[in-house]
Amino acid sequence: MLYLWAACAALGGAYHHWYRGNAAADDVRHLAREEGQPARLRGVVDSQPTIARGSGDNPLRSFEKKETTRFVLRVTAAQDLANRSWHSASGLVQVNATGAMDAITAATR
């Protein structure tokens, strides 16, 4: 029974490794760098935007907290900033933007 459980754990670990490491050639994770860099992406809003209201004038805060909007973007294209050409891309990106973006809504499927 111990060997059966060990085999199940090993199979689960192998599947997890394959699932996490198997990315398409045009996946946006290949654009990410450790030092950070700007990116210009096109896509469809995949999740309903969440607006976090700012703190306003609060005496318990040293700095005022600004309003932010958070949503998930399903990427369809990425721009190469060196030559300004667009190429197809895929993947999901979580966007955190400053300000309340009330006009953005999630796409319907």
NORWOVEN-V554058 format. One line per field, one symbol per residue. ss: DSSP state (~ for helix, > for strand, _ for the rest). Layout:
ss->???
This chain:
ss->_~~~~~~~~~~~~~~~~~~~~_____>~~~__________>>>>>____>>>_______________>>>>>>>>>>>>>____>>>>_>_>>>>>>>___________
